[in-house]
Amino acid sequence: ILDGHSLRSDEFLSSPDLPDELYQKVMEALKSLGVEYLKPIFESLDGAVTYDDLKILRLIYLNNL
């Protein structure tokens, strides 16, 4: 994705099962805090989303840019 290639949705795991509100908070945090490091996002969400889920959500975010 970082090299400019997109992923088809069937190429990676399905989106983590999160409430819509939390999903939107993650996407907003990725937009405002950046995608390079997950720790600031993890901390801004008070650990409500695991790093594994954040990695998947980052892929989804980057794929939709």
TORPA-4810 file (N, C-alpha, C, O; in nm, 3 decimals):
<nodes>
NODE_1_0.084_-0.119_0.000_0.000_0.000_0.000_0.087_0.124_0.000_0.059_0.220_-0.072_I
NODE_2_0.194_0.124_0.082_0.280_0.242_0.090_0.352_0.270_-0.041_0.395_0.382_-0.066_L
NODE_3_0.367_0.168_-0.125_0.431_0.185_-0.255_0.331_0.225_-0.363_0.367_0.233_-0.481_D
NODE_4_0.206_0.251_-0.325_0.107_0.296_-0.421_0.020_0.188_-0.479_-0.059_0.215_-0.570_G
NODE_5_0.032_0.066_-0.430_-0.052_-0.044_-0.478_-0.171_-0.060_-0.383_-0.154_-0.053_-0.261_H
NODE_6_-0.287_-0.082_-0.437_-0.403_-0.102_-0.352_-0.429_-0.251_-0.332_-0.383_-0.335_-0.410_S
NODE_7_-0.502_-0.281_-0.228_-0.539_-0.419_-0.198_-0.686_-0.438_-0.229_-0.768_-0.350_-0.205_L
NODE_8_-0.718_-0.552_-0.282_-0.860_-0.588_-0.295_-0.906_-0.628_-0.156_-0.828_-0.681_-0.078_R
NODE_9_-1.031_-0.605_-0.126_-1.081_-0.632_0.009_-1.069_-0.779_0.048_-1.064_-0.810_0.167_S
NODE_10_-1.065_-0.869_-0.050_-1.054_-1.011_-0.016_-0.909_-1.054_0.004_-0.883_-1.172_0.028_D
NODE_11_-0.814_-0.960_-0.005_-0.674_-0.996_0.012_-0.628_-0.990_0.157_-0.517_-1.035_0.188_E
NODE_12_-0.707_-0.937_0.246_-0.668_-0.932_0.385_-0.786_-0.969_0.472_-0.899_-0.983_0.426_F
NODE_13_-0.757_-0.986_0.601_-0.861_-1.027_0.694_-0.974_-0.925_0.698_-0.955_-0.808_0.667_L
NODE_14_-1.089_-0.972_0.735_-1.202_-0.881_0.745_-1.177_-0.779_0.856_-1.095_-0.799_0.945_S
NODE_15_-1.248_-0.672_0.847_-1.236_-0.564_0.944_-1.265_-0.617_1.083_-1.356_-0.698_1.101_S
NODE_16_-1.189_-0.573_1.182_-1.216_-0.617_1.320_-1.359_-0.583_1.360_-1.416_-0.484_1.315_P
NODE_17_-1.414_-0.666_1.444_-1.552_-0.647_1.490_-1.554_-0.542_1.600_-1.543_-0.573_1.718_D
NODE_18_-1.568_-0.416_1.558_-1.573_-0.304_1.652_-1.704_-0.230_1.634_-1.761_-0.227_1.525_L
NODE_19_-1.752_-0.170_1.742_-1.869_-0.082_1.727_-1.837_0.030_1.629_-1.722_0.074_1.621_P
NODE_20_-1.936_0.076_1.555_-1.916_0.180_1.454_-1.849_0.304_1.512_-1.762_0.364_1.448_D
NODE_21_-1.888_0.343_1.632_-1.833_0.463_1.695_-1.682_0.447_1.719_-1.606_0.540_1.694_E
NODE_22_-1.640_0.330_1.766_-1.498_0.305_1.791_-1.421_0.296_1.660_-1.308_0.345_1.650_L
NODE_23_-1.481_0.234_1.560_-1.419_0.226_1.427_-1.393_0.367_1.374_-1.285_0.395_1.323_Y
NODE_24_-1.491_0.456_1.387_-1.476_0.594_1.340_-1.368_0.668_1.419_-1.294_0.748_1.363_Q
NODE_25_-1.360_0.641_1.549_-1.255_0.704_1.631_-1.117_0.661_1.584_-1.024_0.742_1.581_K
NODE_26_-1.102_0.533_1.549_-0.974_0.485_1.499_-0.940_0.555_1.368_-0.827_0.601_1.350_V
NODE_27_-1.036_0.564_1.277_-1.010_0.629_1.148_-0.976_0.776_1.166_-0.889_0.828_1.096_M
NODE_28_-1.042_0.844_1.258_-1.012_0.984_1.286_-0.872_0.998_1.347_-0.799_1.091_1.313_E
NODE_29_-0.836_0.906_1.435_-0.703_0.909_1.497_-0.595_0.884_1.392_-0.491_0.949_1.395_A
NODE_30_-0.619_0.792_1.300_-0.522_0.768_1.194_-0.504_0.892_1.109_-0.392_0.925_1.068_L
NODE_31_-0.613_0.961_1.082_-0.607_1.083_1.000_-0.532_1.194_1.073_-0.448_1.263_1.014_K
NODE_32_-0.561_1.213_1.200_-0.501_1.326_1.272_-0.362_1.297_1.326_-0.278_1.387_1.333_S
NODE_33_-0.335_1.173_1.365_-0.206_1.140_1.426_-0.108_1.077_1.330_0.011_1.064_1.361_L
NODE_34_-0.155_1.037_1.213_-0.068_0.976_1.115_-0.069_0.825_1.124_-0.121_0.767_1.220_G
NODE_35_-0.010_0.762_1.024_-0.015_0.616_1.014_0.118_0.548_1.041_0.127_0.426_1.043_V
NODE_36_0.223_0.629_1.060_0.355_0.569_1.075_0.370_0.491_1.205_0.427_0.382_1.207_E
NODE_37_0.319_0.546_1.314_0.331_0.482_1.444_0.193_0.455_1.503_0.105_0.541_1.496_Y
NODE_38_0.175_0.337_1.560_0.046_0.302_1.618_0.035_0.336_1.766_-0.076_0.348_1.818_L
NODE_39_0.147_0.353_1.833_0.142_0.380_1.977_0.060_0.505_2.010_-0.021_0.500_2.102_K
NODE_40_0.078_0.618_1.939_-0.005_0.736_1.971_-0.154_0.710_1.953_-0.236_0.762_2.028_P
NODE_41_-0.188_0.630_1.854_-0.329_0.597_1.830_-0.380_0.506_1.941_-0.488_0.528_1.995_I
NODE_42_-0.302_0.404_1.976_-0.338_0.312_2.083_-0.362_0.390_2.212_-0.461_0.366_2.282_F
NODE_43_-0.272_0.482_2.243_-0.284_0.559_2.366_-0.400_0.657_2.361_-0.467_0.679_2.463_E
NODE_44_-0.427_0.716_2.244_-0.538_0.810_2.234_-0.672_0.741_2.254_-0.771_0.805_2.291_S
NODE_45_-0.676_0.611_2.229_-0.799_0.532_2.246_-0.800_0.458_2.379_-0.885_0.372_2.402_L
NODE_46_-0.705_0.491_2.466_-0.693_0.429_2.599_-0.686_0.277_2.591_-0.737_0.207_2.679_D
NODE_47_-0.622_0.226_2.487_-0.603_0.081_2.474_-0.729_0.004_2.439_-0.733_-0.118_2.454_G
NODE_48_-0.833_0.073_2.393_-0.961_0.007_2.362_-0.953_-0.082_2.239_-1.039_-0.167_2.219_A
NODE_49_-0.849_-0.064_2.156_-0.832_-0.143_2.034_-0.693_-0.204_2.039_-0.595_-0.135_2.068_V
NODE_50_-0.684_-0.333_2.012_-0.554_-0.401_2.018_-0.464_-0.356_1.903_-0.510_-0.304_1.802_T
NODE_51_-0.334_-0.378_1.921_-0.240_-0.345_1.815_-0.267_-0.427_1.689_-0.254_-0.375_1.578_Y
NODE_52_-0.306_-0.552_1.705_-0.337_-0.635_1.588_-0.453_-0.574_1.509_-0.448_-0.568_1.386_D
NODE_53_-0.556_-0.531_1.579_-0.670_-0.467_1.512_-0.629_-0.334_1.450_-0.675_-0.300_1.341_D
NODE_54_-0.544_-0.258_1.519_-0.498_-0.131_1.464_-0.419_-0.151_1.335_-0.428_-0.070_1.243_L
NODE_55_-0.342_-0.257_1.328_-0.265_-0.286_1.207_-0.358_-0.313_1.089_-0.335_-0.265_0.978_K
NODE_56_-0.464_-0.388_1.114_-0.561_-0.418_1.007_-0.635_-0.291_0.967_-0.654_-0.265_0.849_I
NODE_57_-0.676_-0.213_1.067_-0.748_-0.089_1.038_-0.660_0.012_0.966_-0.709_0.089_0.884_L
NODE_58_-0.530_0.012_0.996_-0.438_0.100_0.923_-0.433_0.061_0.776_-0.433_0.147_0.689_R
NODE_59_-0.429_-0.071_0.748_-0.432_-0.116_0.609_-0.560_-0.071_0.538_-0.556_-0.026_0.424_L
NODE_60_-0.671_-0.084_0.606_-0.799_-0.044_0.548_-0.798_0.107_0.523_-0.841_0.153_0.417_I
NODE_61_-0.749_0.184_0.620_-0.741_0.330_0.604_-0.655_0.368_0.486_-0.696_0.449_0.403_Y
NODE_62_-0.536_0.310_0.476_-0.445_0.343_0.368_-0.501_0.300_0.233_-0.481_0.368_0.132_L
NODE_63_-0.570_0.190_0.231_-0.627_0.139_0.106_-0.739_0.229_0.053_-0.767_0.231_-0.067_N
NODE_64_-0.802_0.304_0.144_-0.914_0.389_0.106_-0.874_0.533_0.078_-0.960_0.617_0.051_N
NODE_65_-0.746_0.563_0.084_-0.700_0.702_0.058_-0.716_0.736_-0.088_-0.683_0.847_-0.129_L
</nodes>
